């Protein structure tokens, strides 16, 4: 099965993008080669762009506080494990405090680093990170991998509170969903009604089906078209019936 996640508001879209970027950073920053560390740093610059456009810290603090109040109301529910609930609430409490203690705006420690910002300015230029453009960066890429690991860890560690925060929010979002098994007749699934409103959709589709979902949704209607993945014709609807699972996730 292939899982497709589709955010239905800008806040969740931003969190999913940050999650994807940090996963990429984690993967490449633990490697040894200069090219892999370059890829990790480029993803880190993308994180800076995202966090510069939105007040991620304030939004996450508000969401953690809201989730804490919601979860506290579940204490008397016999279907909820007290131990699991206490664990999640403790994670929220610790992360909330860590975020309050982290100074300034997210990524501010990097924006004040002239060495990194000089590299970031060249990133938008095709081939702008060549050795003749950035000899000091070329020097860094040729240092011992241990030294580069230390630098990458230093640049990444201040992001840990924000990472813990959106990890909690996305976990609660994914666990909150209700799942339905449905069929897209001749590649099209449509439904009208507010009962299908959500913050994010998750679609599980067989990896044997040569099609990908194209999703359009709001609080009044949901439309999913399955586009043929093998057709040379752009946006050609898959002609067969598609059985899939859809999960409506709400915070």
N, C-alpha and C positions, 0 to 999 in steps of 0.2 A: 504494500500500500504506500502511496505517496500522499503526504499531508500538505495541503495548501492552506495557509493562514491569510485571511483578508481583513485588515482593520477597517472599521467603519467610522472612525473619527480621527482627527489629526493627532491627538494625544497618544493614542495607541499606536498609530503609524510611526510616530517618533520613537517610542519605546522599542518597537520591533526593529527599527533601523539601528538603534544603539546596540541592541542585543546581537544583531548580526555582525556589526562592526567589531564589537569586543570579542566575539567568538573567533573572528578572523585574526585579530590582534593576538589573542592567546595562542592560536595555532602557530603563527609564523614567528612570534617573539621567542618561542622555546627552541626554535631550530638553530642551526649553526652558521649557515651561509649568509653572506652580505646581501644577496638578492632577497632572501626571506626576511631579513631584518628591515630592508628597505620597504618591502610590502607591508610589514607591520606598522612602520612609521607613517606610510601614506594613509592607512586606515585610521590611525590616530588623528591625523589632520582632518579627516572627514568627521570624526567625533567632535572636534573643535568647532567645525562649521555648524553642526547640528545644535550643539549646546550654546552656541553664540546667538542663535536665532530665537530660542525659546527659553523661558524661565523654568528649566527642568527641575531644579532644586525645589522651588516653591510648589510646583504642581505635585511632585512626589511626596513632599511633606504633608500636604493637604490630603492626598489619597491614602497615605499610610494612617493618618488620624481617622479618616472616614472608615477604613477597613477595620481598624481597631474597635471602633464603636459597634460596627455590624457584628463582628466576631464575638464581642462580649455578650451580645444578646442571645448567642447560641448556647450559652452555658447550661441552660435548663432543658435543652433539647436532648432527649434520651438517645437519639440516633447519632449524636456527635461525640466522638472520643474526647474525653477531658484532657488526656495526655497530649494528643495531637494538637488540640486547641491551645493548650498552654505553650506548646513548642512554637507555634506560629505567632502567638501574641508576644512571646519573649523575643523572637526574631524581629518583630516590628518595633518593639520597645528599644532594643539595642541599636537597630539601624537608624531609627528616628533620632536617637541621641548622637550617633556618629555623624549624621548629616548636619545637625545643629552645630556640632563642634568643628565641622570643616569650614575653614574661613573662605570668604569671598564667593565669587561665581564659579560654577563648575568649569574646570580647565584653565582657571586664571593663572595657575603656576606655570603653564606652558606658554600662555600669551605673553608673559613677562620674560620669556627666555629668548633673547635676541638671536642666539645661534639657531634655534629651531625655527623661529619666524622667518629668518633669512632663507631657510630651505623651503618653508611653506610658500613663500612668495614665488618661487620658481616652479612649483608643482603644476600650476595651471598652464605653463608653457610647454608645448610638445617637445619632449627631449630636454627639458630645462634643467634636469638634474645631472647632466653630463659632467665629467671630471673637469673640463675647462671652464664650466659655469660655476661649479661649487667645489673647488679643490679641498676645502676644509671638511666637507661632507665626504668626499672621496677618501680622505685620510681616516675619518671615523670608520667607514665601511671596511677599511683594511686593518683595523685594530684587531686584537685577539677577541674572539667571540665572547669570552668571559667578560671583558670590559663592556662590550655592547649590551650584553644581558643586564649588567648592573645599571647601565644608563636607562634601558627600556623599563626595568622594574621601578627605577626612581620616578620616571615620568608617569607610569601607570598606577602606582600605589595610591596617590591622592584620589583617584577615581573610584576606589573600592566602596566607599559608602553609597555613592550614587548607583553603582552596579548592584549592590545588595538590595537597594530600594526597588529598582525596576524589576529585579529578579523575583522579589516577593509579589509585586503587583501582577506581573505576568503569570506567575504560578497560580495565584488566586483566580485570575481571569480564566485561565485554561481549565482549572478544576471546577469552575462554576457552571460550565455549559451543560445543556441538555442535548442529547444526540438523537437524530432521527435517521432512519434508512429510507431513502427516496429513490425515485427513478426520473431521469431526464429523458422524456420521450423524444426520440430523434434529435438528441443532443440539446434539448431546451427544457429548463425547469423554471417555472414562474409561480409566484404566490403573492397575493395581496392580503394585507392584514397586519395590524400593529403587534400581534402576538409573536411575530417573527423578528421584532426589533432586537438588536444586539449591539455590543461594542466591537465584537470581532466574530468572524465566521471561520470555522475549521472544516475543511473538506478532506475526507479520506477516500481516495480513488485508487483502484487497482492499477499497478504499474504495467499491467498487460494492455491497458487501453491506450491507444495512440492519440490522446487528446488532452487538452489542458483547459481549465475553467476560466471563463471571462465573467467577472462578477460585477453586477450593478445593484446597489441596495440602498434603501433609506427606511425611515420608520413606517412607510406606507406600503412598500412593495419590495420584492426580492426577485431579481432576474439573473439566471445563470445560463450562459451559453457555453457549450463545450466546443472548442475550436480544434480542428484536425491538426495534429502535430506533424504530420507527414505530407501535407498538401503544399504545393508550391504557390497556390493561390492564397493570398493573405486573408485571414479572418473567415475561412470557409468552415461552416458549421459541420461538426461530426454527424454523420447521418444515422448512426446506430443509437440504440437505447443505452443509457449510461446509468448503472446502479452505483450509488455512492452513499456515504454517511456524511451528514452535515451536523455540526455542533454549533449552537447559538450561545456564545459566551458573553456574560454580563458581569460587570463589577457591582 
